[in-house]
Amino acid sequence: MEFWLALFDQIKADGKFDGGFLDKNIILFCFLALIQDELDVTAEVWDFHVIRPSTNPCVPSARPNTMFAVPELYAVDSYTCAVDDENLLLCKNNALFRSGIPCDEDGRDIIGMHLLAA
């Protein structure tokens, strides 16, 4: 994330970003999918890292994804719970899923017009 923070700070320092509606949407359009992909990879790697043993006996050590999948191996509680189909459908119908173009709808229209004109 340091790379992205430094890049956006430099863009702002160079006077190429004023924080306005169009600037924000251009940044989202150009960079959000790349940043999300990087975060997804980081989360996947994080789930497989090893949590080191601690002197605290209440803190288990293992890989997070394994601890979640089989908590009984580590003598910890499982916090998963069953969800009925009705609630699952309710969540799915009310969720906002990421679109292929990651910016505000109005920003997408403006950016699209500029791309077509170029």
C-alpha positions as CSV (number, residue, x, y, z in Angstrom):
1,M,0.0,0.0,0.0
2,E,3.0,2.3,0.5
3,F,3.4,2.5,-3.2
4,W,-0.1,3.6,-3.8
5,L,0.0,6.1,-1.0
6,A,3.2,7.6,-2.3
7,L,1.9,7.7,-5.9
8,F,-1.3,9.5,-4.9
9,D,0.6,11.9,-2.7
10,Q,2.9,12.7,-5.6
11,I,0.0,13.2,-8.0
12,K,-1.5,15.7,-5.5
13,A,1.9,17.4,-4.9
14,D,2.3,17.8,-8.6
15,G,-1.0,19.7,-8.8
16,K,-2.7,17.0,-10.9
17,F,-5.4,16.1,-8.3
18,D,-7.7,18.7,-6.8
19,G,-10.1,16.4,-5.0
20,G,-13.0,17.3,-7.2
21,F,-15.7,14.9,-8.5
22,L,-14.0,14.2,-11.8
23,D,-10.5,13.8,-10.3
24,K,-11.8,11.3,-7.8
25,N,-13.6,9.3,-10.4
26,I,-10.6,9.3,-12.7
27,I,-8.5,7.9,-9.9
28,L,-11.2,5.3,-9.1
29,F,-11.5,4.4,-12.8
30,C,-7.8,4.0,-13.3
31,F,-6.6,2.5,-10.1
32,L,-9.3,0.9,-8.0
33,A,-9.3,-2.5,-9.8
34,L,-5.5,-2.7,-9.5
35,I,-5.6,-1.8,-5.8
36,Q,-8.4,-4.3,-5.1
37,D,-6.5,-7.1,-6.9
38,E,-3.5,-6.3,-4.7
39,L,-5.6,-6.4,-1.6
40,D,-7.2,-9.7,-2.6
41,V,-3.8,-11.3,-3.0
42,T,-2.6,-9.9,0.3
43,A,-5.7,-11.2,2.1
44,E,-5.2,-14.6,0.5
45,V,-1.5,-14.7,1.6
46,W,-2.5,-13.4,5.1
47,D,-4.9,-16.3,5.6
48,F,-2.1,-18.8,5.0
49,H,0.6,-17.2,7.2
50,V,1.5,-18.8,10.5
51,I,0.6,-17.0,13.7
52,R,3.6,-17.4,16.0
53,P,3.2,-19.1,19.3
54,S,2.6,-16.7,22.2
55,T,3.4,-16.9,25.9
56,N,-0.3,-16.2,26.4
57,P,-1.9,-19.7,26.6
58,C,-5.3,-18.2,25.5
59,V,-3.8,-17.2,22.1
60,P,-3.6,-20.2,19.7
61,S,-1.0,-20.3,17.0
62,A,-1.5,-21.8,13.5
63,R,-2.6,-20.6,10.1
64,P,-5.8,-18.5,10.2
65,N,-7.6,-20.4,7.5
66,T,-7.0,-23.7,9.2
67,M,-8.1,-22.4,12.6
68,F,-11.3,-21.1,11.0
69,A,-12.0,-24.4,9.1
70,V,-11.2,-26.8,12.0
71,P,-11.2,-24.9,15.3
72,E,-11.5,-28.1,17.3
73,L,-7.9,-28.9,16.4
74,Y,-6.8,-25.8,18.4
75,A,-9.3,-26.1,21.2
76,V,-11.0,-22.8,20.2
77,D,-14.6,-21.9,19.7
78,S,-16.2,-21.9,16.2
79,Y,-18.0,-18.7,15.5
80,T,-19.6,-19.9,12.3
81,C,-23.4,-20.1,12.2
82,A,-25.9,-21.5,9.7
83,V,-27.7,-19.0,7.6
84,D,-31.1,-19.9,6.1
85,D,-31.8,-19.5,2.4
86,E,-34.2,-16.6,3.0
87,N,-31.6,-14.5,4.8
88,L,-29.0,-15.4,2.3
89,L,-31.2,-14.3,-0.6
90,L,-32.1,-11.1,1.3
91,C,-28.4,-10.2,1.7
92,K,-27.7,-11.0,-1.9
93,N,-30.5,-8.8,-3.1
94,N,-29.5,-5.9,-1.0
95,A,-25.7,-6.1,-1.5
96,L,-23.9,-3.8,-3.8
97,F,-21.5,-5.8,-6.0
98,R,-18.4,-4.3,-7.6
99,S,-19.1,-3.3,-11.2
100,G,-16.6,-3.8,-14.0
101,I,-16.0,0.0,-14.0
102,P,-15.1,1.1,-10.5
103,C,-16.3,4.7,-10.3
104,D,-19.5,6.7,-9.7
105,E,-22.2,6.2,-12.4
106,D,-22.1,9.9,-13.4
107,G,-18.3,9.8,-13.4
108,R,-18.3,6.7,-15.6
109,D,-20.6,8.6,-18.1
110,I,-18.3,11.6,-18.1
111,I,-15.1,9.5,-18.4
112,G,-16.7,7.5,-21.2
113,M,-17.6,10.6,-23.2
114,H,-14.0,11.8,-22.9
115,L,-12.6,8.4,-23.9
116,L,-14.9,8.3,-26.9
117,A,-13.9,11.8,-28.0
118,A,-10.1,11.0,-27.7
